Amino acid sequence: MDVTFSQIITPQGAFLVGLICAIFLYIRMLRRMSAKSRIKLATPTEEISSARMSETELDRYSRHIMLREIGGQGQSKLRNAKVLVIGAGGLGSPVLSYLSAAGVGTIGVIDDDLVSLSNLQRQVLFDEDHLDYPKVFAVKDKIKKLNPFIEILPFNRRLTEAEAEVLFIEFDLIIDGCDNFLTRQIANLACVKLKKPLISGAISQWEGQVSLFNETKNSACYSCIFPVQPADGLAPNCAEGGVMGALPGIIGSVMASEAIKNITGVGENLNDKLLIFDALNSEFNKINVSKNPNCEICKVHHET
């Protein structure tokens, strides 16, 4: 038997439904007003005016500004920060995407590689139109579309020991997402000498790891934990051993999160900790690490 709506809902019931809907809409309006007030409370006028953010920027970054730990002051710190990303590949793609979206004001990226078809399985900043194009220039094209309020500085070359210090001195934070041990050691040496914090990430097959080095003179450096190159076959790169496509996104996002916390000075970071993720078994493990008193890099350059 067909039953009509009017047969189910009495006039009194219709009034009750209408009243419930009105209350629901009123609650939604109160929530929106509360959200707006939280933005204003978290962003004092002097903080915003000192950064000279436009209305568009305030709207763009409003979800950050609403966070009690970040607020207007933290967003201004992000806007004034200068970060260098080593490697524009699997890890570099999510790091660059999230830091640029977060409003980090100046982002440098150094890489000498060209976009290849095999990159597209995991390096989500690129598409087929970028094939055989320098990665750093493809990054600049994509990031400027994502956030036109920031500056991208592309360095289309491989990082060398000769230029590392000259390049790093212009940045507040160094993020290493490269895929070879020599470049990691070059980056670490320059960061120790210049007393720059270094966020380092690595991936291989189904596993990835992230740590923060050199935060203070008592912190471990990369060489404290990895003093020598792994034996052949122990840590194959993506070309040698393959990699699960989503893994760089997970590890790269953690690296970007560590960078945002480092810049804004909030939360507990990965200083003297190594975060390891096993994607095959869906397991995160965090182990404590410490400064190696016999580290040749630290002994020479961390005396002061």
Secondary structure, DSSP 8 states (H G I E B T S, - for coil): ----HHHHS-HHHHHHHHHHHHHHHHHHHHHHHHHHHHHHHHS-HHHHHHHT--HHHHHHTHHHHTSTTTHHHHHHHHHH-EEEEE--STTHHHHHHHHHHHT-SEEEEE---B--GGGGGT-TT--GGGTTSBHHHHHHHHHHHH-TTSEEEEE-S---HHHHHHHHTT-SEEEE--S-HHHHHHHHHHHHHHT--EEEEEEEBTEEEEEEE-SSTTS--HHHH--S---TTTS--HHHH-B-TTHHHHHHHHHHHHHHHHHHT-S---BTEEEEEETTTTEEEEEE----TT-HHHHHH---
